[in-house]
Amino acid sequence: MLVLRLVRVISSGNLSCCLGQPASPSHLPGKSGLSGYYFHGVWRSLGGTKVHQFNNSSAISQCLKGKAVHMYGDSTLRQWFEYLDASLPAKLVPSVILSDANEINRNSPKKTGPYMIWDNAKNILVTYRVHGPPLSFIYVPTSELRYISNEIDGLVGGTNTVVVFSIWAHFSPFPIELYIRRLQSIRRAVIRLLNRAPDTLVVIRTANLRGLTPSVSLNYSDWYTLQLDKVLRAVFKGLNVRLVDAWEMTLAHHLPHNIHPGRPIVKNMIDIILSYICTK
């Protein structure tokens, strides 16, 4: 019954509109499929933007120079923020960070944020904030509960603005209609953003495979996650957005499946988004 309801909803007219030039299949396919492969540990995309390697902090900071990167989502996206925080040049000393890149966390809860990295010299801003409920965290300050659509509506956008979001990991136990409504709200916000600032880069991180135990499989199985992934691709199909296919990137890698992929996988994901930002 779940699959039948899913097909009925995603085939409705509400999801068929588009904005600007449609994204190519390699950017945002309507269904999951082979999007690339690993060769000597490096992800090779089968289409779309060529993926370059950003192997040191200098290359990363040079790519992000003058950019404002806003991340919204679950802990799988927080991994990206933490990777950039560790990769950008920084030296931590008591009570202050002396570096090109400064992390400002306002004593924020580890799992929720908000977090910020600021590089005054290179004019780099990177932020992270957890998405709104449902969340499986034990403690989340109500003041920090923000919906992605509202956060996107608060952005001016533009050539130097990058919006990245990922929303899936906490929705598996709930009816899929809840997830569809949430994505539709985000979709409308993305359309409004691209209408006022068409040059804004919007990147979506898809779901990925988990490490499953019998108890986890009851509510968070990969089968549930696959349904969410199909809905996300259908909702945003046709919009001028980019995709990081975390499903395929975790499926193809030799590391064990984990809701939080290993650093080699995260590094390849970061290379993709930086390649979207800095096409060489």
Backbone as a ProteinNet text record, in pm:
[ID]
protein_1_A
[PRIMARY]
MLVLRLVRVISSGNLSCCLGQPASPSHLPGKSGLSGYYFHGVWRSLGGTKVHQFNNSSAISQCLKGKAVHMYGDSTLRQWFEYLDASLPAKLVPSVILSDANEINRNSPKKTGPYMIWDNAKNILVTYRVHGPPLSFIYVPTSELRYISNEIDGLVGGTNTVVVFSIWAHFSPFPIELYIRRLQSIRRAVIRLLNRAPDTLVVIRTANLRGLTPSVSLNYSDWYTLQLDKVLRAVFKGLNVRLVDAWEMTLAHHLPHNIHPGRPIVKNMIDIILSYICTK
[TERTIARY]
81.9	0	85.8	197.5	284.8	335.7	376.2	428.8	319.9	197.5	87.9	56.2	54.7	29.3	141.7	262.8	377.9	366.5	331.9	319.8	209.7	98.8	-12.9	27.6	98.9	132.2	236.8	343.1	452.2	416.7	307.5	268	164.9	130	30.6	87.6	-1.3	41.2	120.9	105.4	175.5	325.8	376	519.7	577	495.7	540.2	593.3	577.5	621.5	771.9	826.5	971.4	1004.3	1131	1177.3	1306.7	1313.7	1438.3	1470.4	1598	1641.1	1643.2	1577.1	1575	1715.4	1735.4	1863.8	1875.9	1995.2	2016.5	2003.2	1979.7	1965.3	2082.2	2202.1	2317.7	2317.4	2243.5	2236.7	2131	2012.6	1905.1	1813.1	1848.1	1763.4	1633.7	1528.6	1400.6	1396.8	1489.9	1497.8	1643.9	1666.9	1804.5	1859.7	1987.9	2052.2	2200.5	2274.6	2419.2	2460.7	2523.8	2565.2	2716.3	2788.8	2933.9	2995.8	3127.3	3198.3	3327.6	3389	3516.1	3631.1	3737.5	3859.3	3975.6	4046.7	4154.1	4103.5	3981.7	3925.2	3868	3869.2	3820	3690.6	3589.9	3460.6	3467.3	3425.7	3420	3274.5	3230.3	3092.6	3073.3	2958.6	2929.4	2864.4	2840	2780.7	2777.4	2745.5	2735.3	2870.6	2880.8	3002.9	3118.1	3235.2	3353.6	3396.6	3424.4	3462.4	3613.4	3654.4	3795.2	3832.7	3961.7	4011.7	4060.3	4011.8	4053.1	4119.9	4251	4322.4	4390	4379	4441.9	4360.3	4391.8	4314.9	4327.2	4442	4460.4	4364.8	4350.7	4260.5	4115.8	4078.7	3941.1	3909.9	3998.6	3973.2	3975	4058.7	4061.1	3931	3876.1	3749.1	3634.9	3637.4	3528.7	3546.5	3653.1	3679.3	3561.7	3511.6	3400.9	3264.6	3255.7	3130.2	3065.4	2933.8	2856.1	2783.5	2819.2	2762.6	2672.3	2543.9	2446.8	2397.7	2420.7	2384.3	2269.5	2168	2054.1	2025.3	2009.7	1977.1	2006.7	2026.5	2049.3	2199.9	2233.4	2373.6	2460.2	2399	2478.8	2530.9	2459.7	2508.8	2601.6	2578.4	2670.3	2811.4	2820	2950.6	3025.7	2955	3018.6	3074.1	2994.9	3041.9	3165.8	3161.7	3275.3	3399	3378.3	3491.3	3554.3	3471.7	3524.1	3588.9	3530	3586.2	3726.1	3741.8	3872.4	3970.2	3919.8	4006.6	4053.7	3971.6	4013.3	4121.5	4219.1	4332.4	4288.1	4323.4	4284.3	4378.9	4400.6	4480.5	4401.6	4363.9	4280.4	4366.3	4336.8	4403.7	4295.3	4327.5	4224.2	4140.9	4007.3	3907	3902	3988.6	3985.8	4045.8	4005.4	4062.2	4138.4	4267.8	4350.2	4376.2	4323.9	4341.9	4277.8	4288.9	4210.6	4062.9	4035.2	3896.8	3866.5	3763.4	3724.3	3591.6	3584.9	3458.8	3392.5	3267.1	3189.4	3067.7	3062.8	2953.2	2858.5	2886.3	2796.2	2754.1	2841.8	2808.9	2687.6	2674.3	2559.9	2568.8	2452.3	2453.2	2521.3	2598	2678.4	2594.6	2478.7	2401.6	2318.8	2286.2	2190.3	2249.5	2357.7	2408.4	2322.7	2320.4	2383.6	2534.5	2603.7	2748	2783.7	2900.2	2945.6	3098	3147.2	3288.6	3300.7	3389.7	3407.1	3554.2	3583.8	3719.2	3715.2	3763.4	3756	3846	3963.5	4058.6	4006.9	3950.7	3901.8	3751.5	3686.5	3542.5	3463	3493.1	3424.3	3331	3207.6	3110.8	3050.7	3058.4	2995.1	2910.5	2783	2694.5	2626.8	2586	2508.2	2400	2282.1	2171.7	2089.7	2046.3	1964.9	1826	1765.5	1630.1	1526.9	1405.7	1298.7	1248.2	1159.9	1110.4	1036.1	1033.2	1071.4	1222.6	1267.2	1406.9	1410.6	1512	1524.6	1619.8	1666.3	1754.4	1677.9	1748.3	1686.3	1665	1760.1	1752.9	1776.1	1677.8	1691.1	1624.8	1697.8	1634.8	1526.9	1411.2	1302.6	1341.1	1429.8	1473	1553.8	1604.9	1687.5	1611.2	1481.7	1401.1	1358.6	1419.9	1391.3	1361.6	1266.5	1235.3	1319.1	1362.5	1450.3	1385.8	1257.3	1190.1	1195.1	1175.3	1181.9	1323.1	1423.5	1561.9	1597.8	1553.6	1579.9	1511	1390.7	1318.5	1391.1	1475.3	1549.5	1678.3	1712.1	1836	1810.9	1908.9	1900.7	1936.5	2037.2	2081.2	2174.4	2216.6	2305	2417.8	2503.9	2612.1	2703.9	2725.6	2819.6	2752.2	2626.7	2551.6	2530.9	2559.2	2539.1	2447.4	2341.2	2247.2	2255.5	2281.1	2293	2197.9	2119	2033.2	2020.8	1991.6	1970.3	1866.2	1760	1652.3	1591.6	1618.7	1567.4	1579.6	1689.4	1724.7	1624.1	1552.8	1461	1316.3	1292.6	1155.2	1109	1200.1	1162.9	1047.8	1040	931.8	795.1	786.4	661.6	595.2	465	396.8	463.4	469.5	542.9	476.9	346	278.8	341.7	387.7	456	581.4	657.3	781.2	750.4	647.3	611.3	572.9	491.6	451.3	572	666	783.9	866.5	884.3	962.5	892.1	760.2	687	705.7	708.5	732.1	872	970.5	1107.4	1115.9	1047.9	1049.6	998.3	887.6	832.9	932	1001.7	1102.1	1218.4	1260.9	1368.8	1326.3	1202.2	1152.3	1153.7	1108.9	1111	1253.8	1347.1	1487.3	1541.9	1516.4	1568.6	1498.1	1375.8	1306.8	1371.6	1410.9	1470	1619.7	1683.8	1828.7	1861	1840.7	1855.9	1996.1	2097.3	2235.1	2274.3	2182.3	2212	2231.5	2334.3	2359.1	2287.9	2201.6	2129.1	2171.3	2217.9	2267.3	2189.9	2148	2073.4	2156.7	2173.3	2239	2131	2140.5	2039.1	2063.3	1973	1987.3	2099.7	2145.7	2246	2210.1	2278.7	2254.8	2302.1	2236.4	2270.2	2336.6	2396.9	2435.6	2319	2264.8	2137.9	2156.5	2077.7	2061.2	1913.5	1875.8	1732.4	1643	1686.6	1603.5	1595.1	1708	1707.8	1622	1624	1550.4	1400	1349.5	1205.1	1152.9	1228	1181.3	1271	1392.8	1489.2	1555.7	1484.7	1546.7	1580.8	1671.6	1709	1591.9	1498.5	1379.9	1298	1277	1207.5	1283.9	1414.3	1496.4	1490.5	1486.4	1478	1350.1	1239.8	1113.9	1126.8	1191	1212.6	1300.9	1403	1494.6	1422.5	1332.9	1257.4	1165.1	1103.7	1016.9	1096.5	1212.3	1294.3	1332.4	1374	1414.5	1296.5	1178.2	1059.6	1015.9	1021.9	976.5	1062.8	1193.9	1283.8	1324.4	1269.1	1300.3	1253.8	1340.9	1306.3	1350.4	1386	1435.7	1585.1	1630.9	1772.1	1851.6	1862.3	1936.9	2035.2	2132.5	2232.4	2214.9	2267.7	2251.4	2386.7	2401.2	2512.2	2448.9	2476.2	2408.9	2473.9	2439.9	2498.9	2459.8	2343.6	2299.2	2397.2	2426.4	2518.1	2661.2	2698.5	2836.6	2863.7	2762.4	2780.3	2761.9	2674.2	2650.9	2774.6	2845.3	2958.2	3088.3	3094.7	3220.6	3237.7	3364	3392.3	3372.7	3365.5	3345.2	3207.9	3195.7	3064.7	2962	2837	2730.5	2716.5	2698.1	2685.1	2604.9	2513.1	2434.5	2525.7	2640.9	2741.9	2859.6	2863.7	2966.8	3107.6	3201.8	3340.6	3401.9	3511.6	3575.9	3613.9	3662.6	3692.9	3571	3453.4	3331.9	3294.6	3302	3268.8	3362.5	3490.3	3585.4	3544.1	3499.4	3453.8	3326.9	3238.8	3118.9	3154.4	3249	3293.7	3356.4	3431.4	3490	3381.4	3268.6	3160	3101.3	3069	3006.1	3104.7	3232.7	3331	3347.5	3331.1	3337.1	3216.4	3100.6	2984.6	3012.1	3078.2	3105.4	3214.8	3320.4	3437.9	3458.8	3392.2	3412.7	3539.1	3634.2	3765.3	3768.9
-120.3	0	126	120.6	237.1	275.7	176.6	206.1	262.4	209.4	258.4	403.7	438.4	576.6	667	616.5	694	726.3	627.1	648.6	748.6	740.1	830.5	974.7	996.5	1133	1194.7	1122.4	1183.8	1201.5	1139.9	1157.8	1268.6	1336.4	1441.6	1565.4	1652.8	1773.5	1867.3	1856.8	1947.9	1936.4	1823.6	1801	1813.4	1856.5	1854.7	1989.3	2096.5	2227.1	2240.8	2328.9	2345.5	2493.6	2525.7	2663.5	2673.7	2768.9	2789.2	2670	2651.1	2539.4	2413.2	2306.2	2182.2	2127.5	2068.5	2003.9	1878.8	1849.5	1730.8	1606	1488.3	1366.7	1339	1378.5	1353.7	1443.5	1555.3	1644.9	1597.3	1568.1	1528.7	1430	1303.7	1205.3	1186.4	1150.5	1127.5	998.7	912.2	788.1	755	678.4	643.3	550.1	554.4	470.3	492.3	422.2	432.2	573.2	646.8	783.8	798.8	692.8	700.2	575.4	579.6	464	513.2	426.7	459.7	396.4	474.6	424.6	473.3	378.5	412.5	506.1	478.5	554.5	689.5	725.4	855.4	836.2	915.4	904.1	962.4	882.4	924.9	936.2	1056.7	1078.2	1036.4	978.5	933.1	1041.1	1155.9	1264.1	1392.3	1502.4	1629.9	1693	1766.3	1838.7	1743.3	1773	1692.6	1714.7	1606.5	1615	1634.1	1743.5	1772.1	1733.1	1722.7	1685.5	1809.7	1824	1933.3	1868.7	1849.1	1762.9	1835.1	1967.3	2038.8	2162	2219.5	2333.1	2454	2469.5	2581.4	2574.6	2455.3	2438.1	2461.2	2413.1	2429.2	2575.6	2643.6	2783.9	2871.6	2838.1	2914.9	2898.8	2777.8	2752.3	2828.5	2834.1	2896.7	3047.7	3103.4	3245.9	3329.2	3416.5	3504.1	3439.3	3314.1	3240.3	3235.8	3229.4	3203.3	3071.3	2971.7	2837.2	2811.8	2791.1	2769.6	2624.6	2549.8	2408.6	2390.2	2315.4	2285.1	2135.7	2069.8	1928	1849.8	1720.8	1629	1610.1	1510.6	1491.3	1445.1	1387.6	1347.5	1470	1581.3	1705.3	1777.9	1760.4	1818.3	1762	1637.4	1579.9	1667.6	1722.6	1808.4	1934.1	1994.3	2112.9	2080	1967.3	1928.2	1900.4	1844.4	1819.7	1952.7	2049.7	2179.3	2250.9	2236.8	2299.7	2244.1	2112.8	2050.8	2077.6	2103.1	2117.1	2259.3	2357.1	2495.8	2529.7	2610.4	2637.4	2705.2	2643.6	2699.1	2650.1	2735	2697.5	2733.7	2634.4	2655.4	2684.8	2794.8	2830.7	2861.9	2864	2885.7	3010.5	2989.6	3096.2	3168.9	3133.9	3204.5	3115.2	3136.3	3063.6	3162.9	3141.7	3228.5	3159.5	3217	3153.1	3237.6	3187.9	3247.4	3215.4	3093.8	3051.3	3040.3	3108.3	3107.5	3035.4	2943.1	2877	2950.5	2985.9	3056.6	2970.6	2912.1	2819.2	2864.7	2975.5	3030.7	2926.1	2832.9	2725.6	2645	2628.5	2556.8	2408.2	2341.9	2196.8	2127.8	2023.3	1957.9	1907.8	1848.7	1783.7	1882	1997	2083.3	2210.7	2261	2390.7	2500.9	2621.8	2655.5	2673.1	2648	2662.7	2759	2818.9	2912.8	2908.5	2911.6	2930.8	3061.8	3149.5	3279.9	3304.5	3332.4	3367.3	3511	3602	3744.2	3778.9	3717.3	3749.9	3709.3	3589.9	3538.7	3556.1	3617.4	3643.9	3514.4	3414.6	3286	3273.6	3235	3208.1	3070.4	2983.8	2852.1	2836.2	2804.2	2787.6	2650.6	2604.5	2480	2496.3	2445.4	2441.7	2315.6	2251.4	2130.8	2167.5	2074	2098.8	2085.2	2130.9	2125.6	1984.6	1965.9	1833.4	1768.9	1633.2	1541	1521.8	1509.1	1481.5	1375.3	1292	1185.4	1221	1347	1390.4	1394.9	1365.1	1372.1	1517	1603.7	1742.5	1836	1919.1	2023.3	2149.6	2259.3	2383.1	2427.8	2463.2	2504.8	2628.5	2710	2830	2797.4	2674.3	2634.1	2548.4	2531.9	2453.8	2543.4	2524.6	2606.9	2515	2553.6	2476.5	2526.7	2433.6	2468.1	2572.2	2557.5	2650.7	2793	2808.9	2942.6	3000.4	2914.9	2961.5	3005.3	2929.7	2965.9	3097.9	3117.4	3241.9	3362.9	3341.5	3451.7	3486.2	3412.5	3436.9	3530.9	3617	3703.6	3625.2	3538.5	3460.2	3539.2	3475	3540.5	3449.9	3502.5	3425.3	3363.1	3431.5	3384.2	3310.1	3276.7	3205.3	3060	2969.5	2826.1	2775.2	2709.6	2650.7	2499.1	2432.8	2286.9	2233.7	2132.5	2072.9	1923.1	1857.2	1712.5	1684.5	1616.7	1589.9	1453.6	1355.9	1221.3	1129.1	1138	1034.9	1019.5	1127.1	1122.4	1096.1	1077.8	1066.9	923.6	827	689	633.1	661.5	601.5	663.1	771.1	845	817.9	843.6	825.8	908.3	853.6	920.5	1051.5	1064.8	1190.6	1308.6	1286.3	1392.3	1437.6	1343.5	1375.2	1450.1	1407.9	1473.6	1618.7	1642.3	1780.4	1866.5	1810.1	1886.4	1923.1	1826.9	1854.1	1954.6	1947.3	2043.4	2184.6	2199.4	2329.7	2381.1	2291.9	2331.6	2364.5	2286.8	2311.4	2450.5	2488.6	2622.4	2730.7	2707.6	2804.5	2812.6	2699.4	2698.6	2774.8	2756.1	2828.4	2978.5	3018.1	3161.7	3215.8	3137.3	3179.6	3196.3	3099.1	3105.1	3211.1	3245.3	3354.7	3489.2	3510.7	3639.2	3642.3	3525.2	3519.2	3394	3398	3277.6	3217.3	3296	3246.3	3172.2	3160.9	3088.7	2940.4	2881.6	2737.9	2663	2570.5	2488.4	2343.5	2280.7	2143.1	2059.2	1941.6	1849.8	1724.5	1688.1	1561.6	1457.1	1347	1242.3	1155.4	1062.9	965.7	867.6	798.2	693.6	569.2	461.4	334.6	340.3	263.8	258.8	125.9	122.3	-4.2	-55	-167	-211.7	-321.7	-311.3	-417.1	-454.1	-566.1	-601.5	-491.9	-424.6	-320.5	-197.1	-158.4	-42.3	-68.2	-191.3	-225.2	-208.8	-212.4	-200.2	-65.4	41.5	175.2	249.4	202.2	277.3	189.9	96	5.5	80.1	23.1	83.9	84	-7.3	-7.3	118.3	155.9	280.3	399	398.1	509.1	522	409.9	412.8	480.9	459.6	525.9	676.9	719.2	861.8	920.3	846.1	893	911.2	818.7	830.2	952	977	1093.9	1222.7	1231.6	1353	1382.1	1279.8	1299.4	1343.5	1289.6	1327	1470.1	1509.7	1642.9	1752.1	1730.1	1834.6	1815.2	1715.9	1694.9	1815.7	1863.4	1975.7	2110	2119.6	2246.3	2260.9	2383.7	2410.8	2392.7	2266.4	2230.9	2119.1	2100.4	1995	1886.8	1770.9	1655	1595.3	1556.5	1470.5	1335.7	1235.6	1106.2	1020.5	1050.9	978.7	831.4	800.1	659.2	575.9	621.2	547.7	550.5	660.1	673.9	583.6	556.7	462.4	318.5	298.5	163.7	110.2	197.3	152.9	140.3	197.9	199.3	71.5	34	-90.2	-76.6	46.3	63	10.2	-39.5	-88	24.6	-12.4	86.8	148.2	279.1	351.2	477	510.2	631.3	752.9	748.3	852	792.1	811.5	748.2	784.2	694.7	716.4	837.1	884.2	1005.7	996.4	880.6	875.8	905.5	861.3	889	1035.8	1089.2	1230.3	1319.1	1282.4	1360.6	1367.3	1254.8	1254.3	1337	1336.2	1419	1567.3	1605	1744	1784.8	1694.3	1723.2	1754	1683.8	1707.4	1846.8	1881.4	2012.6	2125.4	2106.4	2208.7	2219.1	2107.4	2109.9	2184.4	2174.1	2252.7	2402.2	2436.1	2576	2630.9	2552.1	2597.6	2509.2	2538.3	2464.7	2516.1	2424.2	2463.7	2446.2
0	0	0	67.7	75.3	-62.7	-140.6	-273.7	-362.9	-352.2	-433.8	-401.8	-273.7	-235.7	-285.4	-279.8	-324.1	-472.4	-554.2	-697.8	-727.2	-653	-676.4	-647.8	-539.7	-499.3	-590.8	-621.2	-696.2	-843.2	-887.7	-1026.1	-1040.8	-929.5	-935.3	-1001.6	-1045.9	-1114.3	-1027.5	-895.1	-805	-815.9	-861.7	-865.8	-1006.3	-1100.7	-1239.4	-1287.8	-1206.8	-1254.8	-1244.4	-1319.6	-1317.1	-1320.8	-1299.3	-1295.3	-1372.5	-1463.2	-1537.3	-1624.6	-1650.1	-1732.3	-1649.7	-1696.5	-1619.5	-1598.9	-1483.4	-1456.8	-1541.3	-1585.7	-1666.8	-1581.6	-1643.2	-1565	-1472.9	-1512	-1426.9	-1304.1	-1310.3	-1195.3	-1097.3	-1147.5	-1058.9	-1128.1	-1136.5	-1201.8	-1127	-1199.3	-1134.7	-1057.1	-1081.3	-1005	-981.1	-876.5	-844.4	-951.2	-972.1	-1071.5	-1066.6	-1151.7	-1152	-1192.7	-1100.8	-1128.9	-1131.8	-1093.4	-1093.7	-1034.3	-1015.7	-961.9	-896.5	-817.4	-754	-831.7	-850.4	-911.4	-826.9	-764.8	-671.4	-560.4	-514.9	-404	-440.5	-568.7	-613.2	-691	-658.2	-724.5	-864.9	-962.4	-1101	-1143	-1170.3	-1211.3	-1356.3	-1385.4	-1521	-1606.7	-1548.3	-1626.8	-1546.6	-1616.4	-1548.5	-1522.6	-1412.4	-1379.1	-1350.6	-1407.9	-1379.8	-1235.5	-1165.2	-1024.9	-1014.9	-950.5	-927.8	-785.7	-760.8	-628.4	-553.9	-430.7	-343.8	-223	-234.5	-140.5	-25	-20	90.9	125.6	239.3	288.9	197	133.7	43.3	-75	-133.3	-247.5	-207.3	-88.4	-41.4	-15	56.7	88.9	-35.4	-132.7	-256.4	-333	-331.8	-399.5	-332.3	-199.6	-124.4	-109.6	-162.9	-148.4	-198.8	-111.6	-148	-143.4	-94.8	-95.8	42.7	41.8	162.7	142.2	221.6	208.8	329.6	304.1	410.8	405.2	513.7	520.8	619.2	575.2	659.7	649	763.1	752.2	877.5	857.8	968.2	989.9	1072.2	1109.5	993	888.4	772.8	697.8	708.9	649.6	746.2	874.6	972.7	953.6	905.1	872.4	772.8	676.4	577	641.5	729.3	800	881.8	952.2	1036.2	951.1	832.5	741.9	699.7	659.7	619.1	736.6	854.1	973.8	1001.7	983	1006.3	892.5	773.3	656.7	634.3	667.8	650.1	750.8	711.9	800.4	929.5	1042.7	1171.8	1279.3	1380	1495.3	1620.1	1696.8	1812.9	1934.9	2001.5	2126.5	2228.4	2359	2460.2	2435.5	2432.3	2424.6	2291.4	2197.3	2069.6	1962.3	1839.2	1726.2	1639.7	1626.4	1544	1411.6	1304.1	1175.2	1068	945.1	838.2	860.8	906.2	925.2	1074.2	1118.7	1259.2	1275.5	1371.3	1402.9	1518.1	1497.9	1599.6	1631.3	1749.6	1776.7	1886.6	1952.6	2054	2157.1	2188.8	2282.7	2237.3	2107.3	2052	2083.5	2100.1	2120.1	2003.1	2031.5	1929.5	1812.7	1840.9	1735	1652.3	1707.4	1640.6	1582.9	1641.7	1600.5	1662.9	1603.9	1476.4	1488.5	1377.4	1370	1257.2	1271.7	1170.5	1160.1	1037.5	1008.7	931.4	977.2	912.8	884	759.8	716.6	667.1	747.9	713.8	595.8	590.1	483.8	346.7	339.4	210.6	193.8	291.1	284.2	263.8	346.6	340.9	460.7	435.3	541.1	518.1	619.1	613.4	739.3	723.1	837.4	832.3	949.7	958.3	1064.1	1032.1	1127.7	1102.9	1212.6	1200.3	1147.7	1074.3	1024.1	1136.6	1109.5	1208.4	1232.3	1331.8	1366.1	1250.2	1250.2	1356.4	1367.5	1492.7	1524.8	1633.7	1628.3	1727.3	1839.9	1842.9	1950.2	2082.8	2191.2	2323.6	2364.5	2332.2	2376.2	2258.9	2230.9	2129.7	2184	2201.5	2247.1	2147.5	2197.2	2107.8	2026.7	2081.3	2009.8	1885.5	1878	1764.6	1664.3	1683.2	1589.5	1474	1360	1241.7	1122.6	1042	922	804.5	720.7	609.5	519	490.8	400.2	454.8	586.2	646.1	638.8	660.5	653.2	511	412.2	272.5	237.6	287.7	261	318.5	419.3	479.3	408.4	302.2	228.2	110.7	84.4	-33.1	-158.8	-148.4	-262.8	-352.7	-461.5	-556.7	-600.8	-685.3	-745.6	-641.6	-531	-429.4	-314.2	-331.5	-227.5	-267.8	-174.6	-195.9	-84.9	-123.2	-27.6	-40.3	70.9	72	178.4	143	245.1	227.4	338.1	341	448.1	410.1	504.9	472.8	559.2	534.4	656.4	730.8	828.7	941.6	976.2	1090.2	1048.6	918.7	870.9	847.3	853.2	820.9	904.9	1035.9	1115.3	1090.4	1013.6	1000.2	864.7	854.9	726.4	617.4	499.8	392.1	351.3	380.7	348.7	421.7	544.2	619.8	547.3	496.4	425	295.2	225.4	99.5	124.4	227.8	258.1	294.1	369.6	407.6	283.9	194.4	73.9	-16.4	-23.6	-105.4	-51.8	79.2	139.8	105.2	113	77.9	-70.6	-151.8	-296.1	-328.9	-265.8	-290.7	-248.9	-136.2	-91	-189.2	-245.2	-344.3	-469.4	-511.7	-628.9	-603.1	-485.1	-452.3	-452.1	-397.6	-395.2	-535.9	-621.7	-757.9	-841.5	-805.3	-874.5	-843.9	-717.1	-681	-703.7	-709.5	-731.1	-812	-943.4	-1027.2	-1025.6	-990.5	-993.1	-865.5	-770.3	-647.1	-676.1	-618.4	-633.7	-521.3	-557.5	-460.4	-479.4	-371.8	-377.3	-276	-318.7	-232.6	-210.3	-84.5	-50.1	-31.6	-104.1	-93.4	30	51	159.7	128.6	232.6	210.4	289.9	261	328.8	473.7	559.5	700.9	734.3	852.7	912.1	995.1	958.9	1016.1	1120.2	1226.7	1326.2	1325.6	1384.8	1386.7	1443	1549.8	1609.7	1519.7	1459.7	1370.9	1248	1199.9	1077.6	1092	1214.7	1235.1	1187.1	1209.8	1175.5	1077.8	1059.1	978.7	872.6	818.4	721.6	592.7	515.4	388.4	290.5	308.5	220.8	245.4	370.4	401.2	343.3	363.8	316.6	165.2	95.4	-50.5	-97.2	-26.1	-63	-46.1	63	83.9	-26.6	-64.9	-168.2	-301.2	-334.4	-458.8	-456.2	-342	-329.4	-346.3	-280.9	-290.3	-435	-507.8	-647.1	-732.3	-703.5	-780.7	-751.1	-624.6	-585.8	-650.2	-656.4	-705.5	-851.3	-915.5	-1057	-1138.6	-1226.3	-1312.6	-1261.4	-1134.8	-1081.9	-1110.6	-1111.9	-1137.6	-1008.5	-966.6	-846.4	-881	-794.3	-813.8	-707.3	-737.7	-651.4	-614.6	-489	-447.8	-413.7	-495.7	-485.9	-378	-253.3	-141	-141.1	-195.2	-200.3	-282	-402	-488.3	-434.4	-372.6	-324.3	-204.1	-123.3	-12.6	-59.3	-155.3	-208	-278.4	-350.5	-432.3	-354.3	-233.7	-159.8	-78.1	-55.5	17.6	168.4	220	364	405.8	528.5	575.7	572.8	548.9	548.6	687.2	689.6	815	787.3	877.9	856.3	842.9	909.8	894.4	817.8	685.9	603.5	650.6	621	659.2	589.8	645.1	594.8	446.5	395.1	251.6	163.8	206.6	130.4	142.3	263.8	285.9	204.1	197.4	119.4	-27.3	-82.2	-220.8	-238.9	-138.3	-145.2	-144.5	-60.1	-55.3	-187.8	-249.7	-380.4	-483.4	-472.9	-568.2	-549.9	-425.2	-403.9	-435.9	-405	-441.5	-592.6	-661.7	-808.2	-866.3	-799.9	-841.3	-822.4	-712.7	-681.1	-771.7	-793.6	-868.2	-989.6	-1095.5	-1220.2	-1283.8	-1305.8	-1358.2	-1509.8
[MASK]
++++++++++++++++++++++++++++++++++++++++++++++++++++++++++++++++++++++++++++++++++++++++++++++++++++++++++++++++++++++++++++++++++++++++++++++++++++++++++++++++++++++++++++++++++++++++++++++++++++++++++++++++++++++++++++++++++++++++++++++++++++++++++++++++++++++++++++++++++++++++

